[in-house]
Amino acid sequence: MEKWIIRGVALLCALGGLGLAWAFGAFAAVPLRDGRLFQMNGTEMQLVAIAFVGTLAVGWGALHLFGLADRDDSPRAYRVLRVVYGATLAAAIAVGAAWSVARVLV
């Protein structure tokens, strides 16, 4: 029973990490597209940095919780989960960037 509770909390954290990854992609896409990634103003830098650091922290927390529930019992499934979650985070960043670029006026 406790493993399912841990997995449920880990799933909630993982979903939060996906939301933060999407936000990172959405906030970083326009400065990257305009070629001014290193000339962002303070507000843009804060938005991008907070979304990036939040994605890393929440994603690591989700994987840590999944590890508590599954690492000892099924290490192969845990390894697959890490790879799939990493790919899903990358996809969320790409979707956020595509969404942002599609809606920004030139």
SESE-840701 format. One record per atom (N, C-alpha, C): residue number from 1; residue in one letter; atom name; x, y, z. Coordinates in steps of 0.05 Angstrom, whole numbers, plus 5000, padded with zeros to 4 digits. Example, Ala and Ser with C-alpha at 12.3 -4.5 7.8 and 13.67 -1.06 7.14 Angstrom:
BEGIN
<atom pos="1" code="A" site="N" x="5264" y="4886" z="5156"/>
<atom pos="1" code="A" site="CA" x="5246" y="4910" z="5156"/>
<atom pos="1" code="A" site="C" x="5264" y="4934" z="5156"/>
<atom pos="2" code="S" site="N" x="5257" y="4955" z="5142"/>
<atom pos="2" code="S" site="CA" x="5273" y="4979" z="5143"/>
<atom pos="2" code="S" site="C" x="5258" y="5001" z="5157"/>
% end
This chain:
BEGIN
<atom pos="1" code="M" site="N" x="5016" y="4976" z="5000"/>
<atom pos="1" code="M" site="CA" x="5000" y="5000" z="5000"/>
<atom pos="1" code="M" site="C" x="5017" y="5025" z="5000"/>
<atom pos="2" code="E" site="N" x="5039" y="5025" z="5016"/>
<atom pos="2" code="E" site="CA" x="5055" y="5049" z="5018"/>
<atom pos="2" code="E" site="C" x="5070" y="5055" z="4992"/>
<atom pos="3" code="K" site="N" x="5076" y="5034" z="4977"/>
<atom pos="3" code="K" site="CA" x="5090" y="5039" z="4951"/>
<atom pos="3" code="K" site="C" x="5071" y="5053" z="4931"/>
<atom pos="4" code="W" site="N" x="5045" y="5046" z="4932"/>
<atom pos="4" code="W" site="CA" x="5026" y="5060" z="4915"/>
<atom pos="4" code="W" site="C" x="5022" y="5089" z="4923"/>
<atom pos="5" code="I" site="N" x="5024" y="5095" z="4948"/>
<atom pos="5" code="I" site="CA" x="5022" y="5123" z="4958"/>
<atom pos="5" code="I" site="C" x="5047" y="5138" z="4948"/>
<atom pos="6" code="I" site="N" x="5070" y="5126" z="4950"/>
<atom pos="6" code="I" site="CA" x="5095" y="5139" z="4941"/>
<atom pos="6" code="I" site="C" x="5093" y="5143" z="4911"/>
<atom pos="7" code="R" site="N" x="5084" y="5123" z="4896"/>
<atom pos="7" code="R" site="CA" x="5082" y="5126" z="4867"/>
<atom pos="7" code="R" site="C" x="5062" y="5148" z="4860"/>
<atom pos="8" code="G" site="N" x="5040" y="5150" z="4875"/>
<atom pos="8" code="G" site="CA" x="5021" y="5171" z="4869"/>
<atom pos="8" code="G" site="C" x="5032" y="5199" z="4873"/>
<atom pos="9" code="V" site="N" x="5047" y="5202" z="4895"/>
<atom pos="9" code="V" site="CA" x="5060" y="5228" z="4900"/>
<atom pos="9" code="V" site="C" x="5081" y="5233" z="4879"/>
<atom pos="10" code="A" site="N" x="5096" y="5213" z="4872"/>
<atom pos="10" code="A" site="CA" x="5117" y="5216" z="4851"/>
<atom pos="10" code="A" site="C" x="5104" y="5224" z="4824"/>
<atom pos="11" code="L" site="N" x="5081" y="5212" z="4818"/>
<atom pos="11" code="L" site="CA" x="5067" y="5219" z="4793"/>
<atom pos="11" code="L" site="C" x="5058" y="5248" z="4793"/>
<atom pos="12" code="L" site="N" x="5048" y="5258" z="4816"/>
<atom pos="12" code="L" site="CA" x="5041" y="5286" z="4818"/>
<atom pos="12" code="L" site="C" x="5065" y="5304" z="4814"/>
<atom pos="13" code="C" site="N" x="5088" y="5297" z="4826"/>
<atom pos="13" code="C" site="CA" x="5112" y="5312" z="4822"/>
<atom pos="13" code="C" site="C" x="5121" y="5311" z="4793"/>
<atom pos="14" code="A" site="N" x="5119" y="5288" z="4781"/>
<atom pos="14" code="A" site="CA" x="5127" y="5285" z="4753"/>
<atom pos="14" code="A" site="C" x="5110" y="5303" z="4735"/>
<atom pos="15" code="L" site="N" x="5084" y="5304" z="4740"/>
<atom pos="15" code="L" site="CA" x="5067" y="5321" z="4724"/>
<atom pos="15" code="L" site="C" x="5074" y="5351" z="4728"/>
<atom pos="16" code="G" site="N" x="5080" y="5358" z="4753"/>
<atom pos="16" code="G" site="CA" x="5089" y="5386" z="4758"/>
<atom pos="16" code="G" site="C" x="5115" y="5392" z="4743"/>
<atom pos="17" code="G" site="N" x="5133" y="5373" z="4742"/>
<atom pos="17" code="G" site="CA" x="5158" y="5376" z="4727"/>
<atom pos="17" code="G" site="C" x="5153" y="5380" z="4698"/>
<atom pos="18" code="L" site="N" x="5133" y="5366" z="4687"/>
<atom pos="18" code="L" site="CA" x="5126" y="5369" z="4659"/>
<atom pos="18" code="L" site="C" x="5115" y="5397" z="4653"/>
<atom pos="19" code="G" site="N" x="5099" y="5407" z="4672"/>
<atom pos="19" code="G" site="CA" x="5089" y="5434" z="4669"/>
<atom pos="19" code="G" site="C" x="5111" y="5455" z="4670"/>
<atom pos="20" code="L" site="N" x="5130" y="5451" z="4688"/>
<atom pos="20" code="L" site="CA" x="5152" y="5470" z="4689"/>
<atom pos="20" code="L" site="C" x="5170" y="5468" z="4664"/>
<atom pos="21" code="A" site="N" x="5173" y="5444" z="4654"/>
<atom pos="21" code="A" site="CA" x="5189" y="5440" z="4629"/>
<atom pos="21" code="A" site="C" x="5175" y="5454" z="4606"/>
<atom pos="22" code="W" site="N" x="5149" y="5452" z="4604"/>
<atom pos="22" code="W" site="CA" x="5134" y="5466" z="4583"/>
<atom pos="22" code="W" site="C" x="5138" y="5496" z="4586"/>
<atom pos="23" code="A" site="N" x="5136" y="5506" z="4611"/>
<atom pos="23" code="A" site="CA" x="5140" y="5535" z="4615"/>
<atom pos="23" code="A" site="C" x="5168" y="5544" z="4608"/>
<atom pos="24" code="F" site="N" x="5188" y="5527" z="4614"/>
<atom pos="24" code="F" site="CA" x="5215" y="5534" z="4606"/>
<atom pos="24" code="F" site="C" x="5217" y="5536" z="4576"/>
<atom pos="25" code="G" site="N" x="5206" y="5517" z="4561"/>
<atom pos="25" code="G" site="CA" x="5206" y="5519" z="4532"/>
<atom pos="25" code="G" site="C" x="5192" y="5543" z="4521"/>
<atom pos="26" code="A" site="N" x="5169" y="5550" z="4534"/>
<atom pos="26" code="A" site="CA" x="5153" y="5572" z="4525"/>
<atom pos="26" code="A" site="C" x="5168" y="5599" z="4530"/>
<atom pos="27" code="F" site="N" x="5181" y="5601" z="4552"/>
<atom pos="27" code="F" site="CA" x="5195" y="5626" z="4559"/>
<atom pos="27" code="F" site="C" x="5221" y="5629" z="4545"/>
<atom pos="28" code="A" site="N" x="5235" y="5608" z="4539"/>
<atom pos="28" code="A" site="CA" x="5261" y="5610" z="4526"/>
<atom pos="28" code="A" site="C" x="5260" y="5610" z="4496"/>
<atom pos="29" code="A" site="N" x="5238" y="5604" z="4484"/>
<atom pos="29" code="A" site="CA" x="5237" y="5601" z="4455"/>
<atom pos="29" code="A" site="C" x="5240" y="5627" z="4440"/>
<atom pos="30" code="V" site="N" x="5227" y="5648" z="4449"/>
<atom pos="30" code="V" site="CA" x="5228" y="5673" z="4434"/>
<atom pos="30" code="V" site="C" x="5255" y="5686" z="4435"/>
<atom pos="31" code="P" site="N" x="5268" y="5689" z="4459"/>
<atom pos="31" code="P" site="CA" x="5295" y="5700" z="4459"/>
<atom pos="31" code="P" site="C" x="5315" y="5683" z="4443"/>
<atom pos="32" code="L" site="N" x="5311" y="5656" z="4444"/>
<atom pos="32" code="L" site="CA" x="5328" y="5639" z="4428"/>
<atom pos="32" code="L" site="C" x="5324" y="5643" z="4398"/>
<atom pos="33" code="R" site="N" x="5299" y="5645" z="4390"/>
<atom pos="33" code="R" site="CA" x="5293" y="5649" z="4362"/>
<atom pos="33" code="R" site="C" x="5303" y="5676" z="4352"/>
<atom pos="34" code="D" site="N" x="5302" y="5696" z="4369"/>
<atom pos="34" code="D" site="CA" x="5312" y="5723" z="4361"/>
<atom pos="34" code="D" site="C" x="5342" y="5726" z="4363"/>
<atom pos="35" code="G" site="N" x="5356" y="5705" z="4373"/>
<atom pos="35" code="G" site="CA" x="5385" y="5706" z="4376"/>
<atom pos="35" code="G" site="C" x="5394" y="5724" z="4398"/>
<atom pos="36" code="R" site="N" x="5378" y="5728" z="4418"/>
<atom pos="36" code="R" site="CA" x="5386" y="5745" z="4441"/>
<atom pos="36" code="R" site="C" x="5384" y="5730" z="4467"/>
<atom pos="37" code="L" site="N" x="5392" y="5705" z="4466"/>
<atom pos="37" code="L" site="CA" x="5391" y="5688" z="4490"/>
<atom pos="37" code="L" site="C" x="5408" y="5700" z="4512"/>
<atom pos="38" code="F" site="N" x="5431" y="5711" z="4505"/>
<atom pos="38" code="F" site="CA" x="5449" y="5722" z="4525"/>
<atom pos="38" code="F" site="C" x="5445" y="5752" z="4529"/>
<atom pos="39" code="Q" site="N" x="5426" y="5764" z="4516"/>
<atom pos="39" code="Q" site="CA" x="5419" y="5792" z="4520"/>
<atom pos="39" code="Q" site="C" x="5391" y="5796" z="4531"/>
<atom pos="40" code="M" site="N" x="5381" y="5776" z="4545"/>
<atom pos="40" code="M" site="CA" x="5354" y="5778" z="4557"/>
<atom pos="40" code="M" site="C" x="5354" y="5798" z="4579"/>
<atom pos="41" code="N" site="N" x="5331" y="5812" z="4583"/>
<atom pos="41" code="N" site="CA" x="5329" y="5830" z="4606"/>
<atom pos="41" code="N" site="C" x="5325" y="5814" z="4631"/>
<atom pos="42" code="G" site="N" x="5325" y="5827" z="4654"/>
<atom pos="42" code="G" site="CA" x="5324" y="5814" z="4680"/>
<atom pos="42" code="G" site="C" x="5299" y="5797" z="4684"/>
<atom pos="43" code="T" site="N" x="5276" y="5807" z="4675"/>
<atom pos="43" code="T" site="CA" x="5251" y="5793" z="4678"/>
<atom pos="43" code="T" site="C" x="5251" y="5767" z="4662"/>
<atom pos="44" code="E" site="N" x="5260" y="5769" z="4637"/>
<atom pos="44" code="E" site="CA" x="5261" y="5745" z="4620"/>
<atom pos="44" code="E" site="C" x="5280" y="5724" z="4632"/>
<atom pos="45" code="M" site="N" x="5303" y="5734" z="4642"/>
<atom pos="45" code="M" site="CA" x="5323" y="5716" z="4654"/>
<atom pos="45" code="M" site="C" x="5311" y="5702" z="4678"/>
<atom pos="46" code="Q" site="N" x="5296" y="5716" z="4695"/>
<atom pos="46" code="Q" site="CA" x="5284" y="5704" z="4718"/>
<atom pos="46" code="Q" site="C" x="5264" y="5683" z="4710"/>
<atom pos="47" code="L" site="N" x="5247" y="5689" z="4691"/>
<atom pos="47" code="L" site="CA" x="5227" y="5670" z="4682"/>
<atom pos="47" code="L" site="C" x="5240" y="5644" z="4672"/>
<atom pos="48" code="V" site="N" x="5260" y="5647" z="4655"/>
<atom pos="48" code="V" site="CA" x="5274" y="5624" z="4644"/>
<atom pos="48" code="V" site="C" x="5288" y="5608" z="4666"/>
<atom pos="49" code="A" site="N" x="5302" y="5622" z="4683"/>
<atom pos="49" code="A" site="CA" x="5318" y="5609" z="4704"/>
<atom pos="49" code="A" site="C" x="5301" y="5595" z="4724"/>
<atom pos="50" code="I" site="N" x="5279" y="5608" z="4733"/>
<atom pos="50" code="I" site="CA" x="5261" y="5595" z="4752"/>
<atom pos="50" code="I" site="C" x="5248" y="5570" z="4740"/>
<atom pos="51" code="A" site="N" x="5239" y="5572" z="4715"/>
<atom pos="51" code="A" site="CA" x="5227" y="5549" z="4702"/>
<atom pos="51" code="A" site="C" x="5247" y="5526" z="4699"/>
<atom pos="52" code="F" site="N" x="5272" y="5533" z="4692"/>
<atom pos="52" code="F" site="CA" x="5293" y="5512" z="4688"/>
<atom pos="52" code="F" site="C" x="5301" y="5499" z="4714"/>
<atom pos="53" code="V" site="N" x="5306" y="5515" z="4734"/>
<atom pos="53" code="V" site="CA" x="5314" y="5504" z="4760"/>
<atom pos="53" code="V" site="C" x="5291" y="5489" z="4773"/>
<atom pos="54" code="G" site="N" x="5267" y="5499" z="4770"/>
<atom pos="54" code="G" site="CA" x="5244" y="5484" z="4780"/>
<atom pos="54" code="G" site="C" x="5240" y="5458" z="4766"/>
<atom pos="55" code="T" site="N" x="5244" y="5457" z="4740"/>
<atom pos="55" code="T" site="CA" x="5242" y="5432" z="4725"/>
<atom pos="55" code="T" site="C" x="5262" y="5412" z="4735"/>
<atom pos="56" code="L" site="N" x="5287" y="5421" z="4739"/>
<atom pos="56" code="L" site="CA" x="5307" y="5402" z="4749"/>
<atom pos="56" code="L" site="C" x="5301" y="5392" z="4777"/>
<atom pos="57" code="A" site="N" x="5293" y="5410" z="4795"/>
<atom pos="57" code="A" site="CA" x="5288" y="5402" z="4823"/>
<atom pos="57" code="A" site="C" x="5263" y="5384" z="4825"/>
<atom pos="58" code="V" site="N" x="5242" y="5391" z="4812"/>
<atom pos="58" code="V" site="CA" x="5217" y="5375" z="4814"/>
<atom pos="58" code="V" site="C" x="5221" y="5349" z="4800"/>
<atom pos="59" code="G" site="N" x="5234" y="5349" z="4777"/>
<atom pos="59" code="G" site="CA" x="5240" y="5324" z="4762"/>
<atom pos="59" code="G" site="C" x="5257" y="5305" z="4778"/>
<atom pos="60" code="W" site="N" x="5278" y="5316" z="4791"/>
<atom pos="60" code="W" site="CA" x="5295" y="5300" z="4808"/>
<atom pos="60" code="W" site="C" x="5280" y="5288" z="4831"/>
<atom pos="61" code="G" site="N" x="5262" y="5305" z="4843"/>
<atom pos="61" code="G" site="CA" x="5246" y="5295" z="4866"/>
<atom pos="61" code="G" site="C" x="5227" y="5273" z="4857"/>
<atom pos="62" code="A" site="N" x="5215" y="5276" z="4834"/>
<atom pos="62" code="A" site="CA" x="5197" y="5255" z="4824"/>
<atom pos="62" code="A" site="C" x="5213" y="5229" z="4820"/>
<atom pos="63" code="L" site="N" x="5236" y="5230" z="4807"/>
<atom pos="63" code="L" site="CA" x="5252" y="5206" z="4802"/>
<atom pos="63" code="L" site="C" x="5262" y="5194" z="4829"/>
<atom pos="64" code="H" site="N" x="5268" y="5211" z="4848"/>
<atom pos="64" code="H" site="CA" x="5276" y="5201" z="4874"/>
<atom pos="64" code="H" site="C" x="5253" y="5186" z="4887"/>
<atom pos="65" code="L" site="N" x="5229" y="5197" z="4886"/>
<atom pos="65" code="L" site="CA" x="5207" y="5183" z="4898"/>
<atom pos="65" code="L" site="C" x="5200" y="5157" z="4883"/>
<atom pos="66" code="F" site="N" x="5201" y="5157" z="4857"/>
<atom pos="66" code="F" site="CA" x="5198" y="5132" z="4842"/>
<atom pos="66" code="F" site="C" x="5219" y="5112" z="4850"/>
<atom pos="67" code="G" site="N" x="5243" y="5122" z="4854"/>
<atom pos="67" code="G" site="CA" x="5265" y="5104" z="4862"/>
<atom pos="67" code="G" site="C" x="5260" y="5092" z="4890"/>
<atom pos="68" code="L" site="N" x="5249" y="5107" z="4908"/>
<atom pos="68" code="L" site="CA" x="5242" y="5096" z="4934"/>
<atom pos="68" code="L" site="C" x="5222" y="5073" z="4932"/>
<atom pos="69" code="A" site="N" x="5204" y="5076" z="4913"/>
<atom pos="69" code="A" site="CA" x="5183" y="5055" z="4910"/>
<atom pos="69" code="A" site="C" x="5192" y="5031" z="4894"/>
<atom pos="70" code="D" site="N" x="5210" y="5036" z="4873"/>
<atom pos="70" code="D" site="CA" x="5214" y="5015" z="4854"/>
<atom pos="70" code="D" site="C" x="5243" y="5006" z="4849"/>
<atom pos="71" code="R" site="N" x="5262" y="5021" z="4859"/>
<atom pos="71" code="R" site="CA" x="5290" y="5015" z="4852"/>
<atom pos="71" code="R" site="C" x="5299" y="4988" z="4862"/>
<atom pos="72" code="D" site="N" x="5292" y="4980" z="4885"/>
<atom pos="72" code="D" site="CA" x="5301" y="4954" z="4896"/>
<atom pos="72" code="D" site="C" x="5285" y="4930" z="4884"/>
<atom pos="73" code="D" site="N" x="5259" y="4934" z="4880"/>
<atom pos="73" code="D" site="CA" x="5242" y="4912" z="4871"/>
<atom pos="73" code="D" site="C" x="5245" y="4907" z="4841"/>
<atom pos="74" code="S" site="N" x="5247" y="4928" z="4825"/>
<atom pos="74" code="S" site="CA" x="5249" y="4925" z="4796"/>
<atom pos="74" code="S" site="C" x="5268" y="4946" z="4785"/>
<atom pos="75" code="P" site="N" x="5294" y="4941" z="4786"/>
<atom pos="75" code="P" site="CA" x="5313" y="4962" z="4777"/>
<atom pos="75" code="P" site="C" x="5312" y="4967" z="4747"/>
<atom pos="76" code="R" site="N" x="5305" y="4947" z="4732"/>
<atom pos="76" code="R" site="CA" x="5303" y="4951" z="4703"/>
<atom pos="76" code="R" site="C" x="5280" y="4969" z="4695"/>
<atom pos="77" code="A" site="N" x="5257" y="4965" z="4708"/>
<atom pos="77" code="A" site="CA" x="5234" y="4983" z="4704"/>
<atom pos="77" code="A" site="C" x="5240" y="5011" z="4712"/>
<atom pos="78" code="Y" site="N" x="5256" y="5014" z="4734"/>
<atom pos="78" code="Y" site="CA" x="5263" y="5041" z="4743"/>
<atom pos="78" code="Y" site="C" x="5281" y="5055" z="4723"/>
<atom pos="79" code="R" site="N" x="5300" y="5040" z="4711"/>
<atom pos="79" code="R" site="CA" x="5318" y="5051" z="4691"/>
<atom pos="79" code="R" site="C" x="5302" y="5060" z="4666"/>
<atom pos="80" code="V" site="N" x="5283" y="5043" z="4658"/>
<atom pos="80" code="V" site="CA" x="5266" y="5051" z="4635"/>
<atom pos="80" code="V" site="C" x="5249" y="5075" z="4642"/>
<atom pos="81" code="L" site="N" x="5239" y="5077" z="4666"/>
<atom pos="81" code="L" site="CA" x="5223" y="5100" z="4674"/>
<atom pos="81" code="L" site="C" x="5240" y="5125" z="4673"/>
<atom pos="82" code="R" site="N" x="5265" y="5124" z="4682"/>
<atom pos="82" code="R" site="CA" x="5282" y="5148" z="4681"/>
<atom pos="82" code="R" site="C" x="5286" y="5157" z="4652"/>
<atom pos="83" code="V" site="N" x="5291" y="5139" z="4634"/>
<atom pos="83" code="V" site="CA" x="5295" y="5146" z="4606"/>
<atom pos="83" code="V" site="C" x="5269" y="5158" z="4594"/>
<atom pos="84" code="V" site="N" x="5247" y="5145" z="4599"/>
<atom pos="84" code="V" site="CA" x="5222" y="5154" z="4588"/>
<atom pos="84" code="V" site="C" x="5215" y="5182" z="4600"/>
<atom pos="85" code="Y" site="N" x="5219" y="5186" z="4626"/>
<atom pos="85" code="Y" site="CA" x="5213" y="5212" z="4638"/>
<atom pos="85" code="Y" site="C" x="5231" y="5234" z="4626"/>
<atom pos="86" code="G" site="N" x="5257" y="5228" z="4622"/>
<atom pos="86" code="G" site="CA" x="5275" y="5247" z="4610"/>
<atom pos="86" code="G" site="C" x="5266" y="5255" z="4582"/>
<atom pos="87" code="A" site="N" x="5258" y="5235" z="4566"/>
<atom pos="87" code="A" site="CA" x="5248" y="5240" z="4539"/>
<atom pos="87" code="A" site="C" x="5222" y="5256" z="4540"/>
<atom pos="88" code="T" site="N" x="5205" y="5250" z="4559"/>
<atom pos="88" code="T" site="CA" x="5180" y="5265" z="4562"/>
<atom pos="88" code="T" site="C" x="5185" y="5294" z="4570"/>
<atom pos="89" code="L" site="N" x="5205" y="5299" z="4587"/>
<atom pos="89" code="L" site="CA" x="5212" y="5326" z="4594"/>
<atom pos="89" code="L" site="C" x="5222" y="5341" z="4570"/>
<atom pos="90" code="A" site="N" x="5239" y="5328" z="4554"/>
<atom pos="90" code="A" site="CA" x="5249" y="5341" z="4530"/>
<atom pos="90" code="A" site="C" x="5226" y="5347" z="4510"/>
<atom pos="91" code="A" site="N" x="5207" y="5329" z="4508"/>
<atom pos="91" code="A" site="CA" x="5184" y="5334" z="4491"/>
<atom pos="91" code="A" site="C" x="5167" y="5357" z="4501"/>
<atom pos="92" code="A" site="N" x="5164" y="5359" z="4528"/>
<atom pos="92" code="A" site="CA" x="5149" y="5381" z="4539"/>
<atom pos="92" code="A" site="C" x="5162" y="5408" z="4534"/>
<atom pos="93" code="I" site="N" x="5189" y="5408" z="4535"/>
<atom pos="93" code="I" site="CA" x="5203" y="5433" z="4528"/>
<atom pos="93" code="I" site="C" x="5198" y="5440" z="4499"/>
<atom pos="94" code="A" site="N" x="5200" y="5421" z="4481"/>
<atom pos="94" code="A" site="CA" x="5196" y="5426" z="4453"/>
<atom pos="94" code="A" site="C" x="5167" y="5435" z="4447"/>
<atom pos="95" code="V" site="N" x="5148" y="5423" z="4460"/>
<atom pos="95" code="V" site="CA" x="5120" y="5431" z="4456"/>
<atom pos="95" code="V" site="C" x="5115" y="5460" z="4466"/>
<atom pos="96" code="G" site="N" x="5127" y="5466" z="4489"/>
<atom pos="96" code="G" site="CA" x="5124" y="5493" z="4500"/>
<atom pos="96" code="G" site="C" x="5137" y="5514" z="4481"/>
<atom pos="97" code="A" site="N" x="5160" y="5507" z="4470"/>
<atom pos="97" code="A" site="CA" x="5174" y="5525" z="4452"/>
<atom pos="97" code="A" site="C" x="5157" y="5529" z="4426"/>
<atom pos="98" code="A" site="N" x="5147" y="5507" z="4416"/>
<atom pos="98" code="A" site="CA" x="5130" y="5509" z="4392"/>
<atom pos="98" code="A" site="C" x="5105" y="5525" z="4396"/>
<atom pos="99" code="W" site="N" x="5093" y="5521" z="4419"/>
<atom pos="99" code="W" site="CA" x="5069" y="5537" z="4426"/>
<atom pos="99" code="W" site="C" x="5075" y="5566" z="4427"/>
<atom pos="100" code="S" site="N" x="5097" y="5573" z="4440"/>
<atom pos="100" code="S" site="CA" x="5104" y="5601" z="4444"/>
<atom pos="100" code="S" site="C" x="5111" y="5614" z="4417"/>
<atom pos="101" code="V" site="N" x="5127" y="5601" z="4401"/>
<atom pos="101" code="V" site="CA" x="5135" y="5612" z="4375"/>
<atom pos="101" code="V" site="C" x="5111" y="5615" z="4356"/>
<atom pos="102" code="A" site="N" x="5092" y="5597" z="4358"/>
<atom pos="102" code="A" site="CA" x="5068" y="5599" z="4341"/>
<atom pos="102" code="A" site="C" x="5050" y="5622" z="4348"/>
<atom pos="103" code="R" site="N" x="5051" y="5632" z="4373"/>
<atom pos="103" code="R" site="CA" x="5033" y="5652" z="4381"/>
<atom pos="103" code="R" site="C" x="5046" y="5680" z="4385"/>
<atom pos="104" code="V" site="N" x="5071" y="5682" z="4380"/>
<atom pos="104" code="V" site="CA" x="5085" y="5708" z="4383"/>
<atom pos="104" code="V" site="C" x="5084" y="5722" z="4356"/>
<atom pos="105" code="L" site="N" x="5075" y="5747" z="4356"/>
<atom pos="105" code="L" site="CA" x="5075" y="5763" z="4332"/>
<atom pos="105" code="L" site="C" x="5103" y="5771" z="4324"/>
<atom pos="106" code="V" site="N" x="5109" y="5771" z="4299"/>
<atom pos="106" code="V" site="CA" x="5136" y="5779" z="4290"/>
<atom pos="106" code="V" site="C" x="5138" y="5808" z="4289"/>
% end
